[in-house]
Structures are given as structure tokens and as C-alpha cells.
Amino acid sequence: MIKVLLADDQALVRGALAALLDLERDIEVVAQVGRGDAVLDAVRKAQPQVCLLDIEMPGLDGIEVLEQLRQAGVGARCLMVTTFGRPGYLRRAMDAGASGFVVKDTPAPELAEAVRRVDAGLRVVDPALATESLIGGPNPLTDREREVLRQALDGSPVQSIAGHLFLSPGTVRNYLSSAIGKTGTATRVEAARYAEERGWL
């Protein structure tokens, strides 16, 4: 049996995925969690071979969970399952150690097969997303530019961003200006939204 952990903050989605996977003769869902910061403890208790991780969760997002599991030396392989087929998410997830990436509307037999392939040590990537990722190119933003843009998403003023990140307002303006140039947008909020839509943040 392939033991699977599901991490998704939407209980309905989590329950549906669990029900579909439990129909498979060789797959057993051994744990379900609704927050990213609950995954590591659940993995240690349930000892799954494969973790299905949502990208956007409270506590820690799926990519942060990946990094946490890797740092903890956990042997479970991770398959990212998300509503948002954004190329930037794919690149970040693979860089963080994901074994696969599929979108939530993947048909149940394909999802089960993805779990089997990941358990066997293979990589699984949604074909349309892989193509989009190659066409879209890499994320051009630095870590600091991404940090600043995350703060700018809600329209926070430069002073507020600077205070939150312990940077000078001038430094924040420089990062914002660079990010605006790289995204080809006109304002910091536009740049932040553009980057978010592509999964760069």
C-alpha cells in the first residue's frame, strides 16, 4: 500500500481527494491536515510515502512545507496539487524539492497514477503547465524584490513596507523600481499583482 498524507485548507476538497484515492486498491490516505504548519508533525506520526500538498494554505504555504520537510530529513516524496496552474509555482516547487506538480482538476485516475509514479521515484508534471513554464521563462525577481512586492500587494505605502522589512525607504524604492522594470508595469501594486499571477511571489 502507498500511504498518503493530504494537506489542503479546503475541507471539501481534502475530503473529495481522500475519497477518490481511497477507492484505489494500492493507495491508503493515512492523514489529512488543513494547515501547512501541521504537516511536519502529521508526517512524523503517520509516516506516509507520498504527501499531496496544496500551494496556498494558512500557517505555511506548500512550498514552505516542502522546504521544512527537506530540512527535517523526512523521506516522504511530495506532489503539489493546486487550483492555480501558475508557471512560477511550478519552478519554485521543483526547486524546493517537489517530485511532481498537478492541478486539482486532474481526473482521479491520473491523480492516482501520479501518486504511484512519485512513490516510484519518478517526476510528474502537468504537461500544459510544463509547457507554459518553459515559454514563460524563469522568475526574474530577486528574493528581496519578492519580499518587497509581497508587502506591496495590498497597496501599503513605502514607509510601512520599509518598517516591516527593516529597510530604509530609499532601499525599498530601489527594489520596487527594479521590480516594476522587470515586470513591465507602471506601479508597485501592478508589479505585485503581475508577479502574483505568475506564481513568482
Secondary structure, DSSP 8 states (H G I E B T S, - for coil): -EEEEEE-S-HHHHHHHHHHHHTSTTEEEEEEESSGGGHHHHHHHH--SEEEE-SS-SSS-HHHHHHHHHHTT---EEEEEES---HHHHHHHHHTT-SEEEETTS-HHHHHHHHHHHHTT--EE-HHHHHHHHHH------HHHHHHHHHHTTT--HHHHHHHHT--HHHHHHHHHHHHHHHT-SSHHHHHHHHHHTT--
